[in-house]
Amino acid sequence: MTHIDNEKSSVVFKDEESDLFIAEPAEERSLRRLVRRLDRRVVPLAMFIYLLCSLDRSNIGNAKVLNDTTGNDLQQTIGLSSEDYTTALMVFLVAYFIFETPSNYMLKAFRPSRWIALLMFSWGAMTMCLGAATSFSSLTAVRFLLGMFEAGLFPGLVYFLTFWYKPNERAIRVALILACATLAGAFGGAIAYGVGKMNGTGGLEGWRWLFILEGIPSCLLAFLVLGLFPDYPETARWLSEEERELATKRLQGLASVGHSKITWEEAKSTLKEWRLYLHYTIYICISVPFSSISLFAPTIVSGLGYTGLDAQLFTVPPYAVAFVVTVTISWLSDKYEKRSIATSACLFIAGIAFIVEGVLAPTAFKARYGVLCIAVSFAFASIPPLLSWLTANLQTTGAATLGVPMNVSMGAIGQIIGVYIYKASEAPGYPTGHFTNAAFALLGSSLALVMRTIYIRWNRKLGSNDREWRV
């Protein structure tokens, strides 16, 4: 089937074998303009939302050591033991595990803009409530609720991108969103440094002000998200009718569809695919260092010889470097279609860096700080290529709706492990933490290569009309 648009001087025809729309150069220019317009509307909003979420999720790590030299940190103020603090972190991750998959179904049922705005307002309110915690029980209860509301955001945003972008366009967008977690780490340290100087203002400790001030923006900006966050290409009023049609056609056979209904048969088929569980296992391996770094960065840095407010400030450089590395690796993995190689290589480098970190003398502060920057950067950089690789091999809307949140939910297992590996009794070297991270990173690197080999072998057996597995 061929259609000639004289006004646009373009030709679009349908390849009967692949059932895909193929565009001539004039149409490709329109596609590039469309993608740029999507990037200006979709990606910045998603990045900003995830930045606020990451700030509210990880600020407990800053609160743990904020003003500790004056006895006004979180642990000393409400009388938490190290075990109590770890339990509060673990309960948050349990909520993540329980609510991530249901949240994706709610996102599909209520529309992305409504559901994400609701989550955003709720987690902001819970973060502010943390500032009123007076005991272990109140802290743990609010942390569980915070985890419940934050759980759906990241898998929801990854799933959301499948409605707007092709598989070879997703890794860099996922990276830009995920890299906001590294920005949150950098900003969080800088913000905590400033808020720490408010200790005692209004009769409140600095860590209470930290939770209150970082929760307010999420609550207020949720209303902006409700009005501006897009839902699906076919319903986007800010696109012209021609752009909506083009945005929908270019994804046919390649991505999720907003109006598509999810069937039980698709769900059962997705649950039975053993290859997905290998993807999930790799993500569990990634989640161990991701969790431990995110929650214990100030603690790790304090073990490198920095104390008090300086421990907050020196968490900034590792995250700043990680932002650049994550975006660069993801762009390369999309450009050259090498997502499995990018995932494996990043995990291998991170694993070696963690080994070096554990082997170095505890007093070798400068060397350990430099290696920490490498470990953090490549541990974070492995996540976007892996998620893009997964979504590229989910071939229906139902599979994407279930597969993406299941992948991230399984990661909660790794995150729970990450909570327990940096033991206070092992400061300042933390060998258990570093060597555990190294083991999981190297295991994940090996499994990514195994998964790549499986897909390559399957591709060799495909017929001419079969859709290839992406590697």
Solvent accessible surface area in square Angstrom, and as a share of the most:
residue,aa,sasa,rsa
1,M,131,0.58
2,T,86,0.50
3,H,111,0.50
4,I,109,0.55
5,D,46,0.24
6,N,130,0.67
7,E,158,0.71
8,K,97,0.41
9,S,92,0.59
10,S,5,0.03
11,V,46,0.27
12,V,28,0.16
13,F,67,0.28
14,K,54,0.23
15,D,43,0.22
16,E,126,0.57
17,E,135,0.61
18,S,55,0.36
19,D,83,0.43
20,L,54,0.27
21,F,55,0.23
22,I,67,0.34
23,A,23,0.18
24,E,65,0.29
25,P,82,0.51
26,A,19,0.14
27,E,25,0.11
28,E,74,0.33
29,R,120,0.44
30,S,24,0.15
31,L,29,0.14
32,R,125,0.46
33,R,131,0.48
34,L,4,0.02
35,V,22,0.12
36,R,124,0.45
37,R,81,0.29
38,L,0,0.00
39,D,40,0.21
40,R,162,0.59
41,R,64,0.23
42,V,0,0.00
43,V,8,0.04
44,P,66,0.41
45,L,29,0.14
46,A,0,0.00
47,M,40,0.18
48,F,83,0.34
49,I,0,0.00
50,Y,4,0.01
51,L,25,0.12
52,L,11,0.06
53,C,1,0.01
54,S,2,0.01
55,L,17,0.09
56,D,0,0.00
57,R,18,0.07
58,S,20,0.13
59,N,3,0.01
60,I,0,0.00
61,G,1,0.01
62,N,11,0.06
63,A,0,0.00
64,K,29,0.12
65,V,15,0.08
66,L,0,0.00
67,N,15,0.08
68,D,48,0.25
69,T,100,0.58
70,T,91,0.53
71,G,30,0.29
72,N,44,0.23
73,D,3,0.02
74,L,0,0.00
75,Q,31,0.14
76,Q,103,0.46
77,T,44,0.25
78,I,24,0.12
79,G,60,0.58
80,L,13,0.07
81,S,49,0.32
82,S,51,0.33
83,E,123,0.55
84,D,36,0.19
85,Y,2,0.01
86,T,21,0.12
87,T,43,0.25
88,A,0,0.00
89,L,0,0.00
90,M,49,0.22
91,V,27,0.15
92,F,1,0.01
93,L,2,0.01
94,V,48,0.28
95,A,0,0.00
96,Y,13,0.05
97,F,88,0.37
98,I,88,0.45
99,F,58,0.24
100,E,0,0.00
101,T,28,0.16
102,P,65,0.41
103,S,9,0.06
104,N,0,0.00
105,Y,71,0.27
106,M,73,0.32
107,L,2,0.01
108,K,33,0.14
109,A,77,0.60
110,F,96,0.40
111,R,100,0.36
112,P,0,0.00
113,S,5,0.03
114,R,122,0.45
115,W,35,0.12
116,I,1,0.00
117,A,7,0.05
118,L,95,0.47
119,L,7,0.03
120,M,0,0.00
121,F,88,0.37
122,S,15,0.09
123,W,0,0.00
124,G,0,0.00
125,A,26,0.20
126,M,33,0.15
127,T,0,0.00
128,M,68,0.30
129,C,58,0.35
130,L,0,0.00
131,G,5,0.04
132,A,71,0.55
133,A,3,0.02
134,T,98,0.57
135,S,41,0.26
136,F,72,0.30
137,S,77,0.50
138,S,38,0.25
139,L,0,0.00
140,T,20,0.12
141,A,56,0.43
142,V,25,0.14
143,R,0,0.00
144,F,63,0.26
145,L,67,0.34
146,L,0,0.00
147,G,0,0.00
148,M,51,0.23
149,F,48,0.20
150,E,1,0.00
151,A,0,0.00
152,G,2,0.02
153,L,1,0.00
154,F,15,0.06
155,P,0,0.00
156,G,1,0.01
157,L,0,0.00
158,V,3,0.02
159,Y,0,0.00
160,F,0,0.00
161,L,0,0.00
162,T,3,0.01
163,F,1,0.01
164,W,1,0.00
165,Y,0,0.00
166,K,52,0.22
167,P,1,0.01
168,N,64,0.33
169,E,27,0.12
170,R,5,0.02
171,A,0,0.00
172,I,25,0.13
173,R,29,0.10
174,V,3,0.02
175,A,0,0.00
176,L,45,0.22
177,I,3,0.02
178,L,3,0.01
179,A,0,0.00
180,C,3,0.02
181,A,9,0.07
182,T,0,0.00
183,L,42,0.21
184,A,1,0.01
185,G,12,0.11
186,A,7,0.05
187,F,93,0.39
188,G,6,0.05
189,G,0,0.00
190,A,45,0.35
191,I,63,0.32
192,A,0,0.00
193,Y,65,0.25
194,G,37,0.36
195,V,11,0.06
196,G,3,0.03
197,K,135,0.57
198,M,58,0.26
199,N,46,0.24
200,G,49,0.47
201,T,69,0.40
202,G,71,0.68
203,G,67,0.65
204,L,58,0.29
205,E,37,0.16
206,G,0,0.00
207,W,0,0.00
208,R,27,0.10
209,W,50,0.18
210,L,0,0.00
211,F,0,0.00
212,I,40,0.20
213,L,68,0.34
214,E,10,0.05
215,G,0,0.00
216,I,62,0.31
217,P,46,0.29
218,S,0,0.00
219,C,15,0.09
220,L,119,0.59
221,L,50,0.25
222,A,4,0.03
223,F,136,0.57
224,L,90,0.45
225,V,3,0.02
226,L,89,0.44
227,G,62,0.60
228,L,77,0.38
229,F,8,0.03
230,P,6,0.04
231,D,20,0.11
232,Y,16,0.06
233,P,4,0.02
234,E,52,0.23
235,T,82,0.48
236,A,6,0.04
237,R,226,0.83
238,W,46,0.16
239,L,4,0.02
240,S,57,0.37
241,E,133,0.60
242,E,94,0.42
243,E,42,0.19
244,R,68,0.25
245,E,90,0.40
246,L,23,0.12
247,A,1,0.01
248,T,38,0.22
249,K,66,0.28
250,R,21,0.08
251,L,10,0.05
252,Q,70,0.31
253,G,54,0.52
254,L,33,0.16
255,A,23,0.18
256,S,7,0.04
257,V,47,0.27
258,G,8,0.07
259,H,126,0.56
260,S,31,0.20
261,K,168,0.71
262,I,48,0.25
263,T,68,0.39
264,W,169,0.59
265,E,113,0.50
266,E,43,0.19
267,A,9,0.07
268,K,63,0.26
269,S,64,0.41
270,T,4,0.02
271,L,70,0.35
272,K,155,0.66
273,E,51,0.23
274,W,146,0.51
275,R,8,0.03
276,L,0,0.00
277,Y,82,0.31
278,L,30,0.15
279,H,1,0.00
280,Y,5,0.02
281,T,52,0.30
282,I,0,0.00
283,Y,13,0.05
284,I,29,0.15
285,C,2,0.01
286,I,1,0.01
287,S,3,0.02
288,V,0,0.00
289,P,0,0.00
290,F,20,0.08
291,S,3,0.02
292,S,0,0.00
293,I,2,0.01
294,S,14,0.09
295,L,8,0.04
296,F,8,0.03
297,A,10,0.07
298,P,6,0.04
299,T,13,0.08
300,I,2,0.01
301,V,1,0.01
302,S,36,0.23
303,G,5,0.04
304,L,1,0.00
305,G,43,0.42
306,Y,51,0.20
307,T,91,0.53
308,G,10,0.10
309,L,40,0.20
310,D,69,0.36
311,A,1,0.01
312,Q,0,0.00
313,L,72,0.36
314,F,70,0.29
315,T,3,0.02
316,V,38,0.22
317,P,54,0.34
318,P,4,0.03
319,Y,11,0.04
320,A,46,0.35
321,V,67,0.38
322,A,0,0.00
323,F,48,0.20
324,V,95,0.54
325,V,29,0.16
326,T,0,0.00
327,V,33,0.19
328,T,64,0.37
329,I,36,0.18
330,S,0,0.00
331,W,127,0.44
332,L,69,0.34
333,S,2,0.02
334,D,13,0.07
335,K,112,0.47
336,Y,123,0.47
337,E,60,0.27
338,K,93,0.39
339,R,0,0.00
340,S,0,0.00
341,I,72,0.36
342,A,14,0.11
343,T,0,0.00
344,S,7,0.04
345,A,46,0.36
346,C,2,0.01
347,L,0,0.00
348,F,109,0.45
349,I,66,0.34
350,A,0,0.00
351,G,0,0.00
352,I,74,0.38
353,A,7,0.05
354,F,0,0.00
355,I,60,0.30
356,V,59,0.34
357,E,2,0.01
358,G,15,0.15
359,V,107,0.61
360,L,52,0.26
361,A,56,0.43
362,P,62,0.39
363,T,104,0.60
364,A,34,0.26
365,F,74,0.31
366,K,180,0.76
367,A,49,0.38
368,R,1,0.00
369,Y,30,0.12
370,G,35,0.34
371,V,23,0.13
372,L,5,0.03
373,C,19,0.11
374,I,82,0.41
375,A,1,0.00
376,V,3,0.02
377,S,1,0.01
378,F,41,0.17
379,A,1,0.01
380,F,1,0.01
381,A,0,0.00
382,S,0,0.00
383,I,2,0.01
384,P,0,0.00
385,P,0,0.00
386,L,2,0.01
387,L,0,0.00
388,S,0,0.00
389,W,0,0.00
390,L,1,0.01
391,T,6,0.03
392,A,2,0.01
393,N,1,0.00
394,L,12,0.06
395,Q,79,0.35
396,T,61,0.36
397,T,11,0.06
398,G,1,0.01
399,A,9,0.07
400,A,4,0.03
401,T,0,0.00
402,L,13,0.07
403,G,0,0.00
404,V,0,0.00
405,P,0,0.00
406,M,23,0.10
407,N,1,0.00
408,V,4,0.03
409,S,8,0.05
410,M,46,0.20
411,G,0,0.00
412,A,0,0.00
413,I,76,0.38
414,G,0,0.00
415,Q,16,0.07
416,I,48,0.24
417,I,59,0.30
418,G,0,0.00
419,V,2,0.01
420,Y,104,0.40
421,I,12,0.06
422,Y,12,0.05
423,K,95,0.40
424,A,67,0.52
425,S,106,0.68
426,E,48,0.21
427,A,52,0.41
428,P,53,0.34
429,G,12,0.11
430,Y,7,0.03
431,P,55,0.34
432,T,46,0.27
433,G,0,0.00
434,H,0,0.00
435,F,87,0.36
436,T,30,0.18
437,N,0,0.00
438,A,3,0.02
439,A,62,0.48
440,F,47,0.19
441,A,0,0.00
442,L,51,0.25
443,L,85,0.42
444,G,0,0.00
445,S,7,0.05
446,S,59,0.38
447,L,32,0.16
448,A,0,0.00
449,L,82,0.41
450,V,72,0.41
451,M,0,0.00
452,R,45,0.16
453,T,59,0.35
454,I,34,0.17
455,Y,0,0.00
456,I,52,0.26
457,R,146,0.53
458,W,71,0.25
459,N,33,0.17
460,R,188,0.68
461,K,169,0.71
462,L,54,0.27
463,G,44,0.42
464,S,117,0.76
465,N,110,0.56
466,D,77,0.40
467,R,77,0.28
468,E,115,0.52
469,W,46,0.16
470,R,62,0.23
471,V,33,0.19
